[in-house]
């Protein structure tokens, strides 16, 4: 990745401006451009060349803190085709799925590219990320968002438009994938294809939003007999207000966003030892599953007009980042 994480601001850089009330605005620096608010403006030329972490005044003297956005800031502000995986869940995915440099990872679906960015950073240049997405528009937004943040299209990343169960085998041979991350409406439909692609000991991780999805995917993984017992969890983050002796939890917290379910692939022919535990209502029929998991879980849609707008926004950011990198490359080429 060619992203610059430090040094003076350059044309094409993303800059996060924080005003006196804590409101943040993210802009891409362009020579001659102006950032307008209802209380004054800031010329981009006044920011270009300043060091990261500078404080600048707008046209009427209001001060703004200028910082390069962290990856957390970028994914929360970037154009979205589909809902993103929040940073708190992305961090847990990297840990629970044990993403490591050099791994071969499959991700489905790609959504808006937020998790792709976290995975690419963790994989390093030697790892490989294969993303699968059913919708062309979402894939376009994801590609543009990744290019906007990294300043290039990573060579170790591919995006395949299509259904994972149909396309996975054409991209990866059996038993060649280290980790699989499923972020989709019905991940239980892909478990058999995932089991074939994973190496023995490999990890499958499913990100689901509702308890009905959590129940169904957990029972599906368990029923195959090809994985260890699924391990479901969720993560909540509560920030604190600390000012002198006024120390208390903040009034708002990031509560439920989704559940994570992880399991590991057993070696071919292995049978998982049965756990000894107290009797519980674990037996169920197909009718029980249908009652607990309605056939139509309900997927929040996005209008075609709004989606086209977000594709344009993401593409504009990507083009600015790619142009910046091309200009830098031209400046560093040796003279004949």
C-alpha positions as CSV (number, residue, x, y, z in Angstrom):
1,X,0.0,0.0,0.0
2,X,1.3,3.5,-0.8
3,X,-0.7,5.5,1.7
4,X,1.3,8.3,3.4
5,X,0.7,8.2,7.1
6,X,2.9,11.1,8.1
7,X,4.7,14.2,6.8
8,X,3.3,17.5,5.4
9,X,-0.1,17.5,3.8
10,X,0.0,17.1,0.0
11,X,-2.5,17.8,-2.7
12,X,-4.8,14.7,-2.9
13,X,-4.4,13.9,0.8
14,X,-7.5,13.2,2.9
15,X,-7.6,15.7,5.8
16,X,-9.9,15.6,8.8
17,X,-10.9,19.1,10.1
18,X,-12.3,19.2,13.7
19,X,-14.1,22.4,14.7
20,X,-14.5,23.9,18.2
21,X,-17.7,21.8,18.9
22,X,-16.0,18.5,18.0
23,X,-17.7,18.2,14.6
24,X,-15.4,16.5,12.0
25,X,-15.3,17.1,8.3
26,X,-13.2,15.1,5.9
27,X,-11.9,16.7,2.7
28,X,-9.5,15.8,-0.1
29,X,-7.0,18.6,-0.6
30,X,-7.0,20.3,-4.0
31,X,-5.0,23.3,-5.0
32,X,-7.3,26.4,-5.3
33,X,-10.2,24.7,-3.7
34,X,-12.1,26.0,-0.6
35,X,-13.8,24.3,2.3
36,X,-17.0,26.2,3.2
37,X,-19.0,26.2,6.3
38,X,-21.9,28.4,7.4
39,X,-19.3,30.3,9.5
40,X,-16.4,31.1,7.2
41,X,-14.1,29.0,5.0
42,X,-10.6,27.5,4.7
43,X,-8.6,27.6,1.6
44,X,-7.0,24.2,0.8
45,X,-3.8,26.0,-0.2
46,X,-3.4,27.1,3.4
47,X,-3.4,23.4,4.5
48,X,-1.1,22.0,1.8
49,X,2.5,21.9,3.2
50,X,1.5,22.1,6.9
51,X,2.5,19.2,9.2
52,X,0.0,16.7,10.4
53,X,-1.7,17.9,13.6
54,X,-1.7,21.6,12.8
55,X,-4.3,24.1,13.9
56,X,-5.6,26.5,11.3
57,X,-8.0,29.4,11.4
58,X,-10.8,29.9,9.0
59,X,-11.8,33.3,7.4
60,X,-13.4,34.6,10.5
61,X,-10.8,33.3,13.0
62,X,-12.5,30.0,14.1
63,X,-9.8,27.4,14.8
64,X,-9.8,23.9,13.3
65,X,-7.5,20.9,14.1
66,X,-6.2,19.3,10.9
67,X,-5.2,15.6,11.0
68,X,-4.8,12.8,8.6
69,X,-7.8,10.5,9.2
70,X,-7.0,7.1,10.8
71,X,-8.4,4.1,9.1
72,X,-11.2,4.1,11.7
73,X,-12.1,7.7,10.7
74,X,-11.9,6.9,7.0
75,X,-14.3,3.9,7.1
76,X,-16.8,5.8,9.2
77,X,-16.9,8.7,6.8
78,X,-16.4,7.0,3.4
79,X,-19.2,6.6,0.8
80,X,-21.3,3.5,1.5
81,X,-23.1,1.2,-0.9
82,X,-23.9,-1.3,1.8
83,X,-23.7,-1.0,5.6
84,X,-20.1,-1.2,6.9
85,X,-18.6,-3.4,9.6
86,X,-17.8,-1.1,12.5
87,X,-14.2,-0.8,13.7
88,X,-15.0,-2.5,17.0
89,X,-16.1,-5.6,15.1
90,X,-13.4,-5.4,12.5
91,X,-10.8,-5.5,15.3
92,X,-12.4,-8.6,16.8
93,X,-12.6,-10.2,13.4
94,X,-8.8,-9.7,12.9
95,X,-8.2,-11.2,16.3
96,X,-10.8,-14.1,16.4
97,X,-10.1,-15.2,12.8
98,X,-6.3,-14.8,13.5
99,X,-5.5,-12.9,10.3
100,X,-1.8,-13.0,9.8
101,X,0.7,-11.7,7.2
102,X,1.0,-14.0,4.2
103,X,-2.4,-15.7,4.8
104,X,-4.9,-16.5,2.0
105,X,-8.2,-15.0,3.1
106,X,-11.7,-15.2,1.5
107,X,-14.2,-12.4,2.2
108,X,-17.9,-12.4,1.2
109,X,-19.6,-10.0,0.7
110,X,-17.4,-7.1,0.2
111,X,-20.0,-4.4,1.0
112,X,-18.5,-1.0,0.9
113,X,-14.9,-2.2,1.4
114,X,-14.4,-1.3,5.1
115,X,-13.4,-4.8,6.3
116,X,-11.4,-5.3,3.1
117,X,-9.2,-2.4,4.2
118,X,-8.6,-3.9,7.6
119,X,-7.8,-7.3,6.2
120,X,-5.4,-5.9,3.6
121,X,-3.5,-4.0,6.3
122,X,-3.2,-7.1,8.5
123,X,-2.2,-9.4,5.6
124,X,0.7,-7.3,4.4
125,X,2.1,-7.5,0.9
126,X,2.6,-11.3,1.0
127,X,-1.0,-12.2,1.9
128,X,-3.9,-12.6,-0.5
129,X,-7.4,-11.4,-0.1
130,X,-10.2,-12.7,-2.4
131,X,-13.5,-10.8,-2.0
132,X,-16.8,-11.9,-3.4
133,X,-19.8,-9.6,-3.9
134,X,-23.2,-10.3,-5.6
135,X,-23.9,-6.7,-6.7
136,X,-21.7,-4.8,-9.2
137,X,-22.5,-1.4,-7.6
138,X,-21.3,-2.5,-4.2
139,X,-18.1,-3.9,-5.7
140,X,-17.5,-0.6,-7.5
141,X,-17.9,1.4,-4.3
142,X,-15.6,-1.0,-2.4
143,X,-12.9,-0.8,-5.1
144,X,-13.1,3.0,-5.1
145,X,-12.9,3.2,-1.3
146,X,-9.9,1.0,-1.1
147,X,-8.1,2.9,-3.9
148,X,-9.0,6.2,-2.2
149,X,-7.4,5.2,1.1
150,X,-4.4,3.3,-0.2
151,X,-3.6,5.5,-3.2
152,X,-3.5,2.4,-5.4
153,X,-5.4,-0.8,-6.3
154,X,-3.6,-3.5,-4.2
155,X,-2.1,-6.2,-6.4
156,X,-2.9,-8.9,-3.7
157,X,-6.6,-8.2,-3.7
158,X,-9.3,-9.5,-6.1
159,X,-13.0,-8.8,-6.3
160,X,-15.2,-11.4,-7.9
161,X,-18.8,-10.4,-8.7
162,X,-21.0,-13.5,-8.1
163,X,-22.4,-15.9,-5.6
164,X,-19.7,-17.4,-3.3
165,X,-21.1,-20.9,-3.5
166,X,-20.8,-20.8,-7.3
167,X,-17.6,-18.8,-7.7
168,X,-15.3,-19.9,-4.9
169,X,-14.1,-23.1,-6.5
170,X,-13.1,-21.2,-9.7
171,X,-10.8,-18.9,-7.7
172,X,-9.4,-21.3,-5.0
173,X,-8.8,-25.0,-5.1
174,X,-9.9,-27.2,-2.3
175,X,-8.0,-27.0,1.0
176,X,-6.0,-23.9,0.0
177,X,-7.6,-21.1,2.0
178,X,-6.5,-20.2,5.5
179,X,-9.4,-18.0,6.6
180,X,-13.0,-17.3,5.4
181,X,-15.0,-14.3,6.6
182,X,-18.8,-14.4,5.8
183,X,-20.7,-11.1,6.1
184,X,-24.0,-11.9,4.3
185,X,-27.7,-12.4,4.9
186,X,-27.7,-16.2,4.8
187,X,-24.1,-17.5,5.5
188,X,-25.4,-21.0,6.3
189,X,-26.0,-21.4,2.5
190,X,-22.2,-21.3,2.0
191,X,-20.9,-23.5,4.7
192,X,-20.3,-26.6,2.6
193,X,-18.4,-24.6,-0.1
194,X,-16.3,-22.9,2.7
195,X,-15.5,-26.3,4.3
196,X,-14.2,-27.5,0.9
197,X,-12.0,-24.5,0.4
198,X,-10.5,-24.3,4.0
199,X,-7.3,-26.0,5.0
200,X,-7.5,-28.3,8.0
201,X,-7.3,-26.1,11.0
202,X,-8.5,-23.0,9.0
203,X,-11.0,-20.6,10.5
204,X,-14.5,-19.6,9.3
205,X,-16.0,-16.5,10.9
206,X,-19.6,-15.4,10.3
207,X,-20.8,-11.9,11.0
208,X,-24.6,-11.7,11.4
209,X,-26.9,-9.1,12.8
210,X,-29.9,-10.9,14.4
211,X,-30.4,-13.8,16.8
212,X,-32.3,-15.8,14.3
213,X,-29.3,-15.7,11.9
214,X,-27.0,-16.4,14.8
215,X,-29.0,-19.6,15.7
216,X,-29.3,-20.9,12.2
217,X,-25.7,-20.4,11.2
218,X,-24.4,-21.9,14.5
219,X,-26.6,-25.0,14.1
220,X,-25.7,-25.4,10.4
221,X,-21.9,-25.3,11.2
222,X,-22.4,-27.8,14.0
223,X,-24.6,-30.2,12.0
224,X,-22.0,-30.6,9.2
225,X,-19.6,-32.4,11.5
226,X,-16.7,-30.7,9.6
227,X,-15.9,-28.0,12.2
228,X,-15.1,-27.6,15.8
229,X,-18.0,-26.4,18.0
230,X,-19.0,-22.8,16.9
231,X,-18.0,-20.0,19.3
232,X,-20.5,-17.1,19.2
233,X,-19.9,-13.6,20.7
234,X,-20.6,-9.9,20.5
235,X,-18.6,-6.8,21.4
236,X,-19.9,-3.6,23.0
237,X,-17.8,-0.5,23.5
238,X,-18.5,2.1,26.2
239,X,-16.5,5.3,26.3
240,X,-16.0,7.4,29.4
241,X,-16.1,11.1,30.3
242,X,-13.0,12.0,32.3
243,X,-12.6,15.6,33.3
244,X,-11.0,16.3,36.6
245,X,-13.1,14.6,39.3
246,X,-16.0,14.2,36.9
247,X,-15.5,10.6,35.9
248,X,-18.5,8.7,34.5
249,X,-19.6,6.6,31.6
250,X,-20.6,8.6,28.5
251,X,-24.4,8.8,28.0
252,X,-24.1,7.0,24.6
253,X,-22.3,3.8,23.8
254,X,-21.7,1.6,20.7
255,X,-23.9,-1.3,21.7
256,X,-25.1,-4.2,19.5
257,X,-24.0,-4.1,15.9
258,X,-23.6,-7.8,15.1
259,X,-22.6,-11.3,16.3
260,X,-19.4,-13.1,15.4
261,X,-19.4,-16.9,15.1
262,X,-16.1,-18.7,14.7
263,X,-15.2,-22.4,14.1
264,X,-12.2,-24.3,12.8
265,X,-12.0,-26.9,10.0
266,X,-11.5,-30.4,11.2
267,X,-9.1,-32.8,9.3
268,X,-10.8,-35.0,6.8
269,X,-12.3,-38.0,8.5
270,X,-12.0,-36.6,12.0
271,X,-15.0,-36.8,14.3
272,X,-15.3,-34.1,17.0
273,X,-15.4,-35.6,20.5
274,X,-18.8,-35.1,22.1
275,X,-18.9,-32.5,24.8
276,X,-20.3,-33.6,28.2
277,X,-22.9,-31.1,29.4
278,X,-26.2,-30.9,31.1
279,X,-29.3,-31.7,29.1
280,X,-30.9,-28.8,27.4
281,X,-33.5,-28.1,24.6
282,X,-31.0,-28.7,21.8
283,X,-33.1,-31.0,19.6
284,X,-35.0,-29.3,16.9
285,X,-36.9,-30.1,13.7
286,X,-37.1,-28.4,10.3
287,X,-40.4,-26.8,11.5
288,X,-38.7,-25.3,14.5
289,X,-36.0,-23.8,12.3
290,X,-38.5,-22.3,10.0
291,X,-40.5,-20.8,12.9
292,X,-37.3,-19.4,14.5
293,X,-35.8,-18.3,11.2
294,X,-38.3,-16.8,8.7
295,X,-37.5,-17.4,5.1
296,X,-37.4,-13.7,4.3
297,X,-35.0,-12.1,6.9
298,X,-35.5,-8.6,5.3
299,X,-32.6,-6.9,3.8
300,X,-32.4,-3.1,4.0
301,X,-32.2,-1.8,0.5
302,X,-30.7,1.4,-1.0
303,X,-32.3,3.3,-3.9
304,X,-30.5,3.1,-7.3
305,X,-30.2,6.9,-7.3
306,X,-28.6,7.0,-3.9
307,X,-26.3,4.2,-4.9
308,X,-25.2,5.9,-8.1
309,X,-24.4,9.0,-6.1
310,X,-22.2,7.0,-3.6
311,X,-20.4,5.3,-6.5
312,X,-19.6,8.8,-7.9
313,X,-18.4,10.0,-4.5
314,X,-16.1,7.0,-3.9
315,X,-14.8,7.1,-7.5
316,X,-13.9,10.8,-7.1
317,X,-11.9,10.1,-4.0
318,X,-10.2,7.2,-5.6
319,X,-9.3,9.3,-8.7
320,X,-7.8,12.0,-6.5
321,X,-5.7,9.5,-4.6
322,X,-4.5,7.7,-7.7
323,X,-3.6,11.1,-9.4
324,X,-1.6,12.1,-6.4
325,X,0.4,8.9,-6.4
326,X,1.0,9.2,-10.2
327,X,2.3,12.7,-9.7
328,X,4.6,11.6,-6.9
329,X,6.0,8.8,-9.0
330,X,6.7,11.2,-11.8
331,X,8.6,13.5,-9.5
332,X,10.8,10.7,-8.2
333,X,11.7,9.3,-11.6
334,X,15.4,9.8,-12.3
335,X,16.4,12.2,-15.1
336,X,18.0,10.7,-18.2
